[in-house]
């Protein structure tokens, strides 16, 4: 092989390698911009909320129906794909994320694959200010996360145990959470101003928080009970809505 032929072959190798590198770089940039993992899709219903709210009971209700289910607090997420008990023609992927506070920082890894967020609150315990505070702190962390902003993931605040006489109404729970989020917005804003994280400020400056104006995504409130098809219908409507 002559020197000229060797040079031409070497040049061709460089051209092909350069083209592959450009394509690979373009793929990586697109992947980073979308916040997805290879092969990942935003098709997961992510169940969130403080401990004891009823997430795992809801998970089993969606999968297995209204039969009584004894649940225990989990320290690890559960992801399953199954046909909905009440809508067998609809198959969904549901991830039940533990409500323990020390695990909360790990939930953000699932935002890129989340199609909907269902935030479960026990409607019978909101008379306890500490419980409302915990729920509001969790919501605050969700709302200021860049991936929630970027993807605009719809969120349902699911108020559980609607069949119990002492259960608060969704509108009352919304009001309590707005009050707590307004206070958190003031106290955390000064702390986050000195941090280097990528949190996005929540809501309007020097104005009380309102879900319909200040939330970074669509937020709806619904009450439900796991004990009948009629009482869980609002959640199914949210989950199945395109």
C-alpha positions as CSV (number, residue, x, y, z in Angstrom):
1,X,0.0,0.0,0.0
2,X,1.4,3.4,-1.0
3,X,1.9,6.3,1.4
4,X,-1.0,8.2,-0.3
5,X,-3.4,5.3,0.2
6,X,-2.4,5.0,3.8
7,X,-3.0,8.7,4.3
8,X,-6.4,8.4,2.7
9,X,-7.4,5.4,4.8
10,X,-6.3,7.2,7.9
11,X,-8.2,10.3,7.0
12,X,-11.4,8.2,6.4
13,X,-11.0,6.6,9.9
14,X,-10.7,10.1,11.4
15,X,-13.8,11.3,9.6
16,X,-15.9,8.3,10.7
17,X,-14.6,8.6,14.3
18,X,-15.4,12.3,14.3
19,X,-18.9,11.7,13.0
20,X,-19.5,9.0,15.6
21,X,-18.2,11.4,18.3
22,X,-20.5,14.2,17.1
23,X,-23.6,11.9,17.1
24,X,-22.7,10.6,20.6
25,X,-22.3,14.1,21.9
26,X,-25.6,15.2,20.4
27,X,-27.3,12.2,22.1
28,X,-25.8,13.0,25.5
29,X,-26.8,16.6,25.2
30,X,-30.4,15.6,24.3
31,X,-30.5,13.1,27.1
32,X,-29.3,15.7,29.7
33,X,-31.8,18.2,28.4
34,X,-34.7,15.8,28.8
35,X,-33.6,14.6,32.2
36,X,-34.2,11.0,31.1
37,X,-32.2,7.9,31.4
38,X,-31.5,5.7,28.3
39,X,-34.8,4.0,27.3
40,X,-36.6,5.9,30.1
41,X,-40.1,7.3,29.6
42,X,-42.3,9.5,31.7
43,X,-45.0,6.9,32.3
44,X,-44.9,6.3,36.1
45,X,-47.5,7.3,38.6
46,X,-45.4,8.3,41.7
47,X,-47.1,8.0,45.1
48,X,-45.7,10.4,47.6
49,X,-46.5,11.9,51.0
50,X,-45.6,11.7,54.7
51,X,-45.5,8.5,56.7
52,X,-48.9,7.1,57.6
53,X,-50.9,8.9,55.0
54,X,-52.1,5.9,53.2
55,X,-49.8,5.5,50.1
56,X,-49.2,1.8,50.4
57,X,-52.9,1.1,51.1
58,X,-53.7,3.1,48.0
59,X,-51.1,1.2,46.0
60,X,-52.7,-2.1,47.0
61,X,-56.2,-0.7,46.3
62,X,-55.3,0.3,42.8
63,X,-53.8,-3.2,42.1
64,X,-55.9,-5.5,44.2
65,X,-59.3,-3.8,44.8
66,X,-61.1,-2.8,48.0
67,X,-60.4,-5.9,50.1
68,X,-58.7,-5.0,53.4
69,X,-55.0,-4.8,53.2
70,X,-52.7,-4.8,56.2
71,X,-49.6,-2.6,55.4
72,X,-46.4,-1.8,57.1
73,X,-44.2,1.3,56.7
74,X,-41.7,0.5,54.0
75,X,-38.1,1.8,53.8
76,X,-37.7,1.1,50.1
77,X,-39.7,2.1,47.0
78,X,-41.9,-0.4,45.2
79,X,-42.4,-0.2,41.5
80,X,-44.9,-2.4,39.7
81,X,-46.8,-2.4,36.4
82,X,-50.3,-3.8,36.6
83,X,-53.9,-3.4,35.2
84,X,-56.0,-1.2,37.5
85,X,-58.5,-3.3,39.5
86,X,-61.4,-0.9,38.6
87,X,-60.2,-0.3,35.0
88,X,-58.7,-3.6,33.8
89,X,-58.3,-2.3,30.3
90,X,-55.8,0.3,31.7
91,X,-52.3,-0.9,32.6
92,X,-50.2,1.5,34.7
93,X,-46.8,1.7,36.3
94,X,-47.0,2.8,39.9
95,X,-44.2,3.6,42.3
96,X,-44.9,3.7,46.0
97,X,-42.1,5.9,47.6
98,X,-41.5,5.6,51.4
99,X,-42.6,8.6,53.4
100,X,-39.7,8.6,55.9
101,X,-38.1,12.0,56.1
102,X,-34.5,10.8,55.8
103,X,-35.3,9.1,52.5
104,X,-36.9,12.2,50.9
105,X,-33.8,13.4,49.2
106,X,-33.8,10.2,47.1
107,X,-37.2,10.8,45.5
108,X,-35.9,13.3,42.9
109,X,-34.2,10.5,41.0
110,X,-37.7,9.4,40.0
111,X,-39.0,12.7,38.7
112,X,-37.6,12.2,35.2
113,X,-39.8,9.1,34.7
114,X,-42.9,10.5,36.5
115,X,-46.1,11.1,34.4
116,X,-48.2,12.1,37.4
117,X,-47.6,12.8,41.1
118,X,-50.1,11.6,43.7
119,X,-49.4,13.2,47.1
120,X,-51.3,11.4,49.8
121,X,-52.4,13.2,53.0
122,X,-54.4,11.6,55.8
123,X,-57.5,13.8,56.0
124,X,-58.2,12.7,59.6
125,X,-54.9,14.0,61.1
126,X,-54.7,17.5,59.7
127,X,-56.0,18.9,63.0
128,X,-52.4,18.1,64.2
129,X,-50.3,21.1,63.2
130,X,-47.2,18.9,63.1
131,X,-48.7,16.6,60.5
132,X,-49.7,19.6,58.3
133,X,-46.2,21.0,58.7
134,X,-44.6,17.7,57.5
135,X,-46.9,17.5,54.5
136,X,-46.1,21.1,53.6
137,X,-42.4,20.6,53.9
138,X,-42.5,17.6,51.6
139,X,-44.6,19.6,49.0
140,X,-42.1,22.5,49.3
141,X,-39.2,20.2,48.4
142,X,-41.2,18.9,45.4
143,X,-42.2,22.4,44.1
144,X,-38.7,23.8,44.2
145,X,-37.0,20.9,42.4
146,X,-35.9,21.9,38.9
147,X,-37.2,18.6,37.3
148,X,-40.7,19.3,38.5
149,X,-40.4,22.8,37.0
150,X,-39.0,21.6,33.8
151,X,-41.4,18.8,33.2
152,X,-44.5,20.4,34.7
153,X,-45.6,17.1,36.3
154,X,-49.3,17.3,37.3
155,X,-49.9,16.7,41.0
156,X,-52.9,15.4,42.8
157,X,-53.2,16.0,46.6
158,X,-55.2,12.9,47.5
159,X,-57.0,13.3,50.8
160,X,-57.4,9.8,52.2
161,X,-60.1,8.3,54.5
162,X,-62.9,10.3,53.2
163,X,-65.3,7.7,54.7
164,X,-64.3,8.7,58.2
165,X,-66.6,11.3,59.9
166,X,-63.7,13.4,61.1
167,X,-62.0,13.7,57.8
168,X,-61.3,17.2,56.7
169,X,-62.5,18.4,53.3
170,X,-60.1,19.0,50.4
171,X,-60.7,22.7,50.5
172,X,-59.8,22.9,54.2
173,X,-56.7,20.9,53.7
174,X,-55.7,23.1,50.8
175,X,-56.1,26.2,53.0
176,X,-54.0,24.7,55.8
177,X,-51.2,23.7,53.4
178,X,-51.2,27.2,51.7
179,X,-50.7,28.8,55.2
180,X,-47.8,26.5,56.0
181,X,-46.2,26.9,52.6
182,X,-46.4,30.7,52.9
183,X,-44.5,30.4,56.2
184,X,-42.0,28.0,54.7
185,X,-41.5,30.3,51.7
186,X,-40.4,33.1,54.0
187,X,-38.2,31.1,56.3
188,X,-36.5,29.0,53.7
189,X,-35.9,31.7,51.1
190,X,-33.3,33.4,53.3
191,X,-31.5,30.1,53.9
192,X,-31.5,29.0,50.3
193,X,-30.1,32.4,49.2
194,X,-26.8,31.2,50.8
195,X,-26.9,27.7,49.4
196,X,-25.3,26.6,46.1
197,X,-28.1,24.1,45.2
198,X,-30.3,24.4,42.1
199,X,-33.6,24.9,44.0
200,X,-36.0,27.3,42.2
201,X,-37.7,29.9,44.4
202,X,-41.3,29.1,45.2
203,X,-44.0,31.5,44.3
204,X,-44.2,35.3,44.2
205,X,-42.0,37.4,46.4
206,X,-43.6,38.8,49.6
207,X,-47.1,37.3,48.7
208,X,-48.8,34.4,50.5
209,X,-48.6,31.1,48.6
210,X,-51.6,30.1,46.5
211,X,-51.7,26.7,44.7
212,X,-53.5,28.0,41.7
213,X,-51.0,30.8,41.1
214,X,-47.6,29.8,42.7
215,X,-47.3,26.0,42.2
216,X,-44.9,25.1,39.4
217,X,-47.3,22.5,38.0
218,X,-51.0,21.8,37.8
219,X,-52.3,20.9,41.3
220,X,-55.7,19.5,42.1
221,X,-57.2,18.3,45.5
222,X,-59.6,15.3,45.8
223,X,-60.8,13.2,48.7
224,X,-61.0,9.5,48.4
225,X,-61.6,6.2,50.2
226,X,-60.1,2.9,49.4
227,X,-63.3,1.0,50.4
228,X,-65.5,1.6,47.3
229,X,-65.2,2.1,43.6
230,X,-67.2,5.3,43.7
231,X,-65.0,6.8,46.4
232,X,-61.8,6.2,44.5
233,X,-63.1,7.3,41.1
234,X,-61.6,10.9,41.3
235,X,-58.1,9.4,41.7
236,X,-58.6,7.0,38.8
237,X,-59.8,9.9,36.6
238,X,-56.6,11.8,37.4
239,X,-54.4,8.8,36.8
240,X,-56.0,8.0,33.5
241,X,-56.3,11.5,32.1
242,X,-54.0,12.2,29.2
